[in-house]
Amino acid sequence: MRVEHSLTRRSRPVSLTLHFWVLVLSTWLIFVPPTSTASQAHPVGPVALVGAQVLDGYEVAPISNGVVVYEDGVITAVGSASDVQIPANARVIDVGGHTVLPGLIDNHVHVDLIGHGSYERYYEFLGGDERLDEVMPIAAKQILRAGVTTALDLGAPFEILDVRRKIDAGEIPGPRLLVSGPWITRVQYDTIPDSYEEVISSPEEGARKALELIDRGSDVIKTWEGLTQEDYHAIVAAAHSRGVKVHAHLYDPEAIKMAIDAGVDVFQHVGSAGNPPYEEALINSIAHKEIPIVQTISHRVWVYPSTLAFPSRLKRAEYKTDMPDDIYREFMDSFQNFHQLPYFRNAATEIRNSKQSASQFIDAGARIGVGTDAASPLNMHLEAIWREMSALVDSGMTPIQVISAATKTNAEILGVFAERGSLEPGKQADILVVAGNPLEDIEVLGRVALVAKGGAMWITENSTLEVKGPVNRFWNP
């Protein structure tokens, strides 16, 4: 590691007192709170993470003794310690024994959910969507705490835009959010508040609703069940006229064929392990067309047996500290006899299907993204991303492939790869530091030590890193 010295020596002695106050002032300036009403600390001047294994988001060999430097929220250098020149005024953080990689991207979250055991009971407890303003900041914080610095929310009322505004203003912790807003469907769901969906009765109405959602703030359009071939064509054409992608919630083979024909951009849930395997011709068609697949395979068939084997996972201390008392009590009570919950009623069959169905698109060489469906029942935000990535490794991907899928590929799917998704000079300083080597054990991704989003650093309760000066914490010290 070479340090570039840009400061010249003084030609005359300086008193020890002056040296002391210069040191104090310099330390304070490294991390000062922003001047706005936001309370998050942002570093001033360059920051260098040194001594770690570095994965840049591509499917290449890691840098074993790497350095990542950023300043003003932008990465300025990435490379080996022998090649990177660290500015003399940089705040150097020793992350030896850790792995540095791009902040993870989750291409399917639900910020309105917290992992409660029953959708119907959850929305009844919340009074429909009346208390979403209480639970969405909890979810946003936990998503970032898990190392996810960008997330796509696929189905929430437009109250989520206020959550995004607060995140962007630094008022609450959370990832960079892209949102679909309400989904478009022909099926009315009685257990879900009306604000979650736009129920249509014609292709023309579908096209009109797509444009209205975009005008209200939707970054993507989400379609759900019951649509006709004409519906898909109309919705896709309308969204594409505004340069907006369509993500389809799909399971049924006939619906998948309609989505292919209409030019749907991203297939969500397809390949989820609850399905029997699809016909080889259908899988190959999707693979050859390079339609991105976001499988969400872990949300039932990996999460459920893990909970049977280790029920204590439901009692993490963060849940109690993050939630108001009444929400925490309801949250915990919803897990009583969780094996009898409707969401897991067919878990045994789905688990039997999982070996084939979860790997079918991987084996075909399809373009795989990573999404978790967090926080569906028992699939809490704090664990969802590493569990999904672990399930994909179980299903045939290598650790470096799934890490690249959750960073570079996901950024490409969302159209944000120019700004994030890899560690490269000029990109946003969205960085994850985990204790250990995820190339050896992908579940190391659950051992988050530090998360940087736009350069602002957040440390976790179990971090052993020595980060001096003001820094953001996921808990109240």
C-alpha positions in Angstrom: 0.0 0.0 0.0 1.4 3.4 -1.0 0.3 6.7 0.5 0.5 9.7 -1.7 1.9 12.7 0.3 0.5 15.9 -1.1 1.3 18.1 1.9 4.7 19.9 2.3 6.6 20.2 5.5 6.5 23.5 7.4 9.9 25.3 7.5 9.5 26.3 11.1 8.4 24.5 14.3 4.8 24.4 15.3 3.7 24.2 18.9 2.4 21.0 20.4 -0.8 22.8 21.3 -1.4 23.8 17.7 -0.7 20.3 16.5 -3.3 19.0 19.0 -6.1 21.3 17.8 -5.3 20.7 14.2 -5.7 16.9 14.9 -9.0 17.5 16.7 -10.3 19.7 13.9 -9.2 17.2 11.2 -10.9 14.3 13.0 -14.1 16.2 13.4 -14.1 17.2 9.7 -13.8 13.6 8.5 -17.4 12.9 9.6 -19.7 15.9 10.0 -23.4 15.9 10.0 -25.0 17.4 6.9 -26.2 20.9 7.1 -29.8 20.0 6.4 -32.3 18.7 8.9 -31.0 15.2 8.2 -29.1 13.6 11.1 -26.9 11.2 9.2 -23.2 11.7 9.3 -21.4 12.0 6.0 -17.6 11.9 5.6 -15.8 15.0 4.4 -12.6 14.2 2.5 -11.5 10.9 1.1 -12.1 7.5 2.8 -9.9 4.4 2.2 -11.0 0.9 3.0 -7.8 -1.2 3.2 -6.7 -4.7 3.8 -9.8 -6.7 2.7 -10.6 -9.0 -0.1 -12.3 -6.9 -2.8 -15.0 -8.2 -5.1 -15.9 -5.6 -7.8 -19.2 -7.1 -8.9 -17.8 -8.9 -12.0 -17.3 -12.6 -12.3 -13.5 -12.3 -11.9 -10.9 -13.3 -9.3 -11.0 -11.2 -6.1 -8.3 -8.7 -5.2 -6.8 -10.4 -2.1 -5.2 -7.3 -0.5 -7.5 -4.6 -1.9 -8.1 -0.9 -1.5 -11.3 1.0 -2.2 -11.1 4.8 -2.0 -14.1 7.2 -2.2 -14.8 10.9 -1.7 -18.0 13.0 -1.8 -20.0 9.8 -2.2 -18.1 8.7 -5.4 -15.6 5.9 -5.8 -12.2 7.3 -6.9 -10.0 4.2 -6.8 -10.2 0.4 -6.6 -7.3 -2.0 -6.8 -4.5 -3.8 -5.0 -2.6 -2.2 -2.2 0.5 -2.0 -4.3 -1.3 -0.1 -7.1 -3.6 2.3 -5.4 -2.3 5.7 -4.2 -4.2 6.7 -1.1 -4.5 10.5 -0.5 -2.5 11.7 2.5 -5.6 13.3 4.0 -7.7 10.1 3.7 -9.5 8.5 6.6 -8.0 5.0 6.4 -10.2 2.2 7.8 -8.5 -1.2 8.3 -11.0 -3.9 7.1 -8.6 -6.8 7.2 -10.3 -10.2 7.6 -13.4 -8.8 5.7 -14.7 -8.8 2.2 -15.6 -5.5 0.4 -18.1 -5.8 -2.4 -20.7 -3.5 -4.0 -23.9 -2.8 -2.0 -26.4 -5.5 -2.8 -29.4 -4.9 -4.9 -32.7 -6.6 -4.2 -35.0 -6.7 -7.2 -38.1 -7.7 -5.3 -39.0 -6.3 -1.9 -42.1 -5.2 -0.1 -41.4 -2.2 2.2 -44.9 -2.4 3.6 -44.1 -5.9 5.1 -42.0 -7.0 8.1 -42.3 -10.8 7.9 -45.6 -11.2 9.8 -47.0 -14.7 9.6 -50.3 -13.9 7.9 -51.2 -11.3 5.3 -54.9 -11.2 6.2 -54.2 -10.8 9.9 -51.4 -8.2 9.3 -53.5 -5.9 7.3 -56.4 -6.2 9.7 -54.0 -5.3 12.5 -52.8 -2.3 10.6 -56.3 -1.1 9.8 -55.7 -1.8 6.1 -53.1 0.8 5.0 -53.6 3.2 8.0 -50.4 2.3 9.8 -48.1 1.8 6.9 -46.3 5.0 7.9 -45.2 3.2 11.1 -44.0 -0.1 9.6 -42.4 1.1 6.3 -39.5 2.9 8.1 -38.8 -0.3 10.1 -38.6 -2.3 6.9 -36.4 0.4 5.1 -33.9 0.4 8.0 -33.7 -3.4 8.1 -33.2 -3.6 4.3 -30.2 -1.3 4.5 -28.9 -3.1 7.7 -28.8 -6.3 5.6 -26.4 -4.7 3.1 -29.0 -3.9 0.5 -28.3 -0.4 -0.8 -30.8 -0.4 -3.7 -34.2 -2.1 -3.7 -37.1 -2.4 -6.0 -40.5 -2.4 -4.2 -43.0 -4.3 -6.2 -46.4 -3.5 -4.8 -47.3 -0.8 -2.3 -49.6 2.2 -2.1 -48.1 5.5 -3.1 -47.4 6.3 0.6 -44.1 4.6 -0.2 -43.1 7.8 -2.1 -43.0 9.6 1.2 -40.8 6.9 2.7 -38.5 7.3 -0.3 -38.4 11.1 0.2 -37.4 10.7 3.9 -34.7 8.2 2.9 -33.3 10.5 0.2 -33.4 13.4 2.7 -31.4 11.4 5.3 -34.3 11.6 7.8 -34.5 7.8 8.1 -32.1 5.0 7.1 -33.0 2.9 4.0 -31.9 1.8 0.6 -32.2 3.7 -2.7 -35.8 2.9 -3.6 -37.4 2.2 -6.9 -41.1 1.5 -6.8 -43.9 0.1 -8.9 -46.7 1.4 -6.8 -50.0 -0.6 -7.1 -50.0 -3.5 -9.5 -52.3 -4.0 -12.4 -54.6 -7.0 -12.4 -58.0 -8.4 -13.2 -58.3 -10.2 -9.9 -59.7 -8.4 -6.8 -58.0 -9.6 -3.6 -60.2 -9.3 -0.6 -57.4 -9.7 2.0 -55.4 -6.8 0.5 -56.3 -3.1 0.8 -57.7 -1.6 -2.4 -54.8 0.9 -2.5 -52.5 -1.9 -3.5 -54.0 -2.7 -6.9 -55.5 -1.3 -10.0 -58.2 -3.8 -11.1 -59.0 -3.5 -14.8 -61.7 -4.8 -17.1 -60.2 -4.1 -20.5 -56.9 -3.6 -22.4 -57.6 0.1 -22.8 -58.1 0.5 -19.1 -54.8 -1.4 -18.5 -52.9 1.0 -20.8 -54.5 4.0 -19.1 -53.7 2.8 -15.6 -50.1 2.1 -16.6 -49.7 5.7 -17.8 -51.5 7.1 -14.6 -49.1 5.0 -12.4 -46.1 6.4 -14.2 -47.4 9.9 -13.9 -47.9 9.4 -10.1 -44.3 8.2 -9.6 -44.0 4.5 -10.6 -40.5 3.6 -11.8 -41.7 0.3 -13.2 -45.1 -1.3 -13.9 -46.0 -4.5 -12.1 -48.7 -6.8 -13.6 -50.3 -9.6 -11.6 -52.7 -12.4 -12.3 -55.8 -12.7 -14.6 -54.6 -10.6 -17.5 -55.4 -11.5 -21.1 -53.0 -11.5 -24.0 -54.5 -8.1 -25.1 -54.0 -6.7 -21.6 -50.3 -7.6 -21.7 -49.8 -6.0 -25.1 -51.6 -2.8 -24.1 -49.9 -2.4 -20.8 -46.4 -3.1 -22.2 -46.9 -0.7 -25.1 -48.1 2.1 -22.8 -45.2 1.6 -20.4 -42.6 1.4 -23.2 -44.0 4.6 -24.7 -42.6 6.3 -21.5 -39.4 4.3 -21.4 -40.6 2.3 -18.4 -40.1 -1.5 -18.0 -42.9 -4.0 -17.1 -42.3 -6.6 -14.4 -44.8 -9.5 -14.4 -45.8 -11.7 -11.5 -45.9 -15.0 -13.2 -46.3 -18.7 -12.3 -48.7 -20.3 -14.9 -47.0 -21.5 -18.2 -49.8 -19.9 -20.3 -49.4 -16.6 -18.6 -45.6 -16.8 -19.2 -46.2 -17.4 -22.9 -48.5 -14.4 -23.1 -45.9 -12.3 -21.3 -43.2 -13.4 -23.8 -45.4 -12.5 -26.7 -46.1 -9.1 -25.3 -42.5 -8.2 -24.6 -42.7 -8.1 -20.8 -39.2 -7.0 -19.6 -38.7 -8.9 -16.4 -40.3 -12.1 -15.1 -40.8 -12.2 -11.3 -41.4 -15.5 -9.3 -40.9 -17.6 -12.5 -38.9 -20.6 -11.3 -39.9 -20.2 -7.7 -39.5 -23.6 -6.1 -43.2 -23.9 -5.5 -43.8 -24.7 -9.2 -43.4 -28.0 -10.8 -40.6 -27.7 -13.5 -41.6 -26.0 -16.8 -41.3 -27.6 -20.2 -37.8 -27.4 -21.6 -38.9 -25.5 -24.7 -40.4 -22.7 -22.6 -37.3 -22.4 -20.4 -35.0 -22.4 -23.4 -37.2 -19.7 -25.1 -36.8 -17.4 -22.1 -33.1 -18.1 -21.9 -32.4 -17.4 -25.6 -34.4 -14.2 -25.4 -32.3 -13.2 -22.4 -35.4 -12.2 -20.4 -34.3 -11.5 -16.8 -35.6 -14.0 -14.3 -36.0 -13.0 -10.6 -37.0 -16.3 -9.0 -37.5 -15.5 -5.3 -36.9 -19.2 -4.6 -36.2 -19.0 -0.8 -39.3 -17.3 0.5 -41.1 -20.5 1.3 -39.0 -23.6 0.7 -35.7 -22.5 2.2 -37.1 -20.1 4.9 -39.7 -22.7 6.2 -37.3 -25.6 7.0 -34.7 -23.2 8.3 -37.3 -22.0 10.8 -38.3 -25.5 11.7 -34.7 -26.3 12.4 -34.0 -23.1 14.3 -37.1 -21.3 15.6 -34.9 -18.9 17.6 -34.2 -17.0 14.3 -37.7 -15.4 14.8 -36.5 -13.8 18.1 -33.6 -11.6 16.9 -33.1 -8.7 19.3 -33.3 -6.2 16.4 -37.0 -6.9 15.9 -37.8 -5.9 19.4 -35.7 -2.8 19.4 -36.9 -1.7 15.9 -40.6 -2.1 16.5 -43.1 -0.3 18.7 -44.3 -2.6 21.5 -47.8 -3.3 20.1 -46.4 -4.1 16.6 -43.7 -6.3 18.1 -46.2 -8.3 20.1 -48.4 -8.8 17.1 -45.4 -9.7 15.0 -44.3 -12.4 17.5 -47.8 -13.7 18.1 -48.3 -14.3 14.4 -45.7 -17.0 14.4 -47.6 -19.3 16.8 -47.9 -22.8 15.2 -46.2 -21.3 12.1 -46.3 -24.7 10.3 -50.1 -24.3 10.2 -50.0 -20.9 8.5 -51.8 -20.7 5.1 -48.6 -19.4 3.5 -46.9 -22.7 4.2 -49.8 -25.1 3.7 -48.2 -26.7 0.7 -44.6 -26.4 1.9 -43.9 -30.2 1.9 -44.9 -30.5 -1.8 -42.9 -27.3 -2.7 -39.8 -28.6 -1.0 -40.0 -31.8 -2.9 -40.3 -29.8 -6.2 -37.5 -27.5 -5.3 -34.5 -29.5 -6.4 -35.6 -29.5 -10.0 -37.7 -26.3 -10.2 -35.2 -24.0 -8.5 -32.4 -24.9 -10.8 -34.1 -25.2 -14.2 -33.4 -21.6 -15.4 -29.9 -21.7 -13.9 -29.1 -24.9 -15.8 -30.5 -23.4 -19.0 -28.2 -20.4 -18.8 -31.0 -17.9 -18.3 -30.2 -14.3 -17.2 -30.7 -14.6 -13.4 -31.4 -11.6 -11.2 -31.8 -11.7 -7.4 -35.0 -10.8 -5.6 -36.3 -12.0 -2.2 -40.0 -11.2 -1.9 -39.1 -9.8 1.5 -40.8 -9.5 3.8 -43.4 -12.2 3.1 -44.2 -14.5 6.1 -41.1 -15.4 8.1 -38.9 -13.9 5.3 -37.7 -10.9 7.3 -35.6 -8.2 5.6 -32.7 -8.7 7.9 -32.0 -12.2 6.5 -33.9 -12.3 3.1 -31.1 -11.3 0.8 -28.4 -13.7 2.0 -31.0 -16.6 2.3 -32.0 -16.0 -1.3 -28.4 -15.9 -2.5 -27.6 -19.1 -0.5 -30.6 -20.8 -2.1 -29.3 -19.9 -5.5 -26.0 -21.4 -4.6 -27.7 -24.5 -3.4 -29.5 -24.6 -6.8 -26.4 -24.5 -8.9 -24.9 -21.0 -9.1 -21.4 -20.4 -7.8 -20.9 -17.8 -5.0 -19.2 -15.3 -7.5 -22.0 -15.8 -10.0 -24.7 -15.0 -7.4 -22.8 -12.0 -6.0 -22.5 -10.7 -9.5 -26.2 -11.3 -10.1 -27.1 -9.4 -6.9 -25.0 -6.4 -7.9 -24.0 -6.0 -11.5 -26.8 -7.9 -13.2 -29.5 -6.5 -10.9 -28.2 -3.0 -11.6 -28.4 -3.7 -15.4 -32.0 -5.0 -15.0 -33.0 -1.8 -13.2 -31.2 0.4 -15.7 -28.9 1.9 -13.1 -25.6 0.2 -13.9 -24.0 3.5 -15.0 -24.3 4.7 -11.4 -24.0 1.6 -9.2 -23.8 -2.2 -9.1 -20.0 -2.5 -9.2 -16.9 -1.0 -7.6 -15.5 1.3 -10.2 -14.1 4.8 -10.2 -16.9 7.3 -10.9 -19.7 5.2 -9.5 -21.7 5.9 -6.3 -20.0 4.7 -3.1 -22.5 2.0 -2.3 -20.4 -0.5 -0.5 -20.8 -3.6 1.7 -18.3 -5.0 4.1 -18.8 -8.4 5.6 -16.8 -10.4 8.0 -15.2 -13.4 6.3 -15.1 -14.8 2.8 -18.5 -15.3 1.0 -16.7 -17.1 -1.9 -16.1 -19.9 0.6 -19.4 -19.7 2.4 -22.1 -17.5 0.8 -23.9 -17.1 4.1 -21.0 -14.9 5.3 -23.1 -12.2 3.6 -25.3 -12.3 6.7 -22.3 -11.1 8.8 -22.6 -7.4 7.8 -20.0 -5.2 9.5 -20.4 -1.9 7.6 -22.7 -0.5 4.9 -21.9 2.6 2.9 -24.6 4.3 0.8 -23.5 7.3 -1.1 -20.4 7.2 1.1 -22.4 7.6 4.4 -21.2 4.8 6.6 -23.4 2.6 8.8 -21.9 0.1 11.2 -23.8 -2.8 12.8 -24.1 -4.0 16.3 -21.7 -6.9 15.9 -19.1 -5.1 13.8 -15.5 -5.4 15.1 -14.3 -2.7 12.8 -12.6 0.3 14.4 -14.2 3.4 12.8 -13.3 6.5 14.6 -15.2 9.7 14.6 -19.0 10.2 14.2 -20.5 7.3 12.3 -24.1 6.1 11.7 -25.4 3.2 13.7 -28.3 0.9 13.2 -29.0 1.1 16.9 -29.1 3.7 19.7 -25.8 3.4 21.6 
